[in-house]
Amino acid sequence: MKPRESLVRLKLFQVKEKRRQIGQLDLMMGEFERMAGELDAQIQSEERKAGITDITHFAYPTFAKAARQRRDNLFDSIRDLMSQKDAAEADLLEAEANLARAEALETRDGKIKEIEEAPVYDRRVMIG
């Protein structure tokens, strides 16, 4: 295997890995959003049961307070994942640019190799 081929394969692997990471981050954010939605439903159910929607009220349900805190933590995690996704997308763009450069080098080297491998005619035959 030529060194340029292994470089292209490495860069291609890096691009695929970054895409996989972005996909995983999307899945995690979706799962956290789903969990936050379920917590919202539980909070509303507890508030309806107790008849108290004021968080500062002394008799506000403890379960609703805890669910609210978990939901807020999930939203914080989603924001963190969004920043990680932005960084991963920037890394992906860089990896794609590196892959394009490596492929261009491979293509250029391939053309140079073709020129070097072209049949060389004996000058004596041409002259005379």
C-alpha positions in Angstrom: 0.0 0.0 0.0 1.4 3.4 -0.9 1.8 5.9 1.8 -0.7 8.3 0.3 -3.3 5.6 0.1 -2.9 5.0 3.9 -3.2 8.7 4.5 -6.4 8.9 2.5 -7.8 5.9 4.4 -6.8 7.5 7.7 -8.5 10.8 6.8 -11.6 8.9 5.6 -11.8 7.1 8.9 -11.5 10.3 10.8 -14.4 11.8 8.8 -16.6 8.8 9.4 -15.7 8.9 13.1 -16.7 12.5 13.4 -20.0 11.8 11.6 -20.7 8.9 14.0 -20.0 11.2 17.0 -22.4 13.8 15.7 -25.1 11.1 15.2 -24.6 9.9 18.8 -24.9 13.4 20.1 -28.1 13.9 18.2 -29.5 10.7 19.6 -28.6 11.6 23.1 -30.2 15.1 22.8 -33.3 13.5 21.4 -33.5 11.0 24.3 -32.9 13.8 26.9 -35.7 15.9 25.3 -38.0 12.9 25.4 -37.2 12.3 29.1 -37.7 16.0 29.8 -41.1 15.8 28.2 -42.1 12.8 30.3 -41.0 14.7 33.4 -43.1 17.7 32.4 -46.1 15.4 32.2 -45.4 14.0 35.6 -45.0 17.5 37.1 -48.3 18.6 35.7 -50.0 15.4 37.0 -48.6 16.0 40.5 -49.6 19.7 40.4 -53.2 18.7 39.4 -53.4 16.1 42.1 -52.2 18.5 44.8 -54.1 21.5 43.3 -51.0 23.7 43.9 -49.0 25.1 41.0 -47.0 27.7 42.9 -43.5 26.4 43.3 -42.8 28.6 46.3 -45.9 27.4 48.2 -45.0 25.4 51.3 -47.2 22.5 50.4 -46.0 22.2 46.8 -45.4 18.4 46.1 -41.9 17.2 46.8 -42.0 14.8 43.9 -42.8 17.7 41.5 -39.9 19.7 42.9 -37.5 16.8 42.4 -38.9 16.2 38.9 -38.5 19.8 38.1 -34.9 19.7 39.2 -34.2 16.6 37.1 -35.9 18.2 34.1 -33.7 21.3 34.5 -30.6 19.2 34.7 -31.6 17.5 31.5 -32.0 20.9 29.8 -28.5 21.8 31.1 -27.1 18.5 29.6 -28.8 19.2 26.3 -27.2 22.6 26.2 -23.8 21.0 26.9 -24.4 18.4 24.2 -25.3 21.2 21.7 -21.9 22.9 22.4 -20.2 19.5 22.0 -22.0 19.0 18.7 -21.0 22.4 17.4 -17.4 21.6 18.2 -17.7 18.2 16.5 -19.2 19.8 13.4 -16.3 22.2 13.3 -13.9 19.2 13.6 -15.9 17.4 10.9 -15.4 20.3 8.5 -11.7 20.3 9.2 -11.5 16.5 8.8 -13.3 16.8 5.4 -10.9 19.5 4.3 -8.0 17.3 5.3 -9.5 14.3 3.4 -10.0 16.5 0.3 -6.3 17.5 0.5 -5.2 13.9 0.9 -7.3 12.8 -2.0 -5.9 15.6 -4.2 -2.4 14.5 -3.3 -3.2 10.9 -4.2 -4.7 12.0 -7.5 -1.7 14.2 -8.2 0.7 11.4 -7.3 -1.3 9.0 -9.5 -0.9 11.3 -12.5 2.8 11.8 -11.9 3.2 8.0 -11.6 1.3 7.6 -15.0 3.7 10.0 -16.6 6.7 8.2 -15.2 5.4 4.8 -16.3 4.7 6.0 -19.9 6.8 4.1 -22.4 10.1 5.7 -23.1 11.1 5.4 -26.8 14.7 4.9 -27.6 16.0 8.1 -29.2 18.2 6.2 -31.6 15.1 4.6 -33.2 13.5 8.0 -33.7 16.6 9.6 -35.1 17.5 7.0 -37.4 
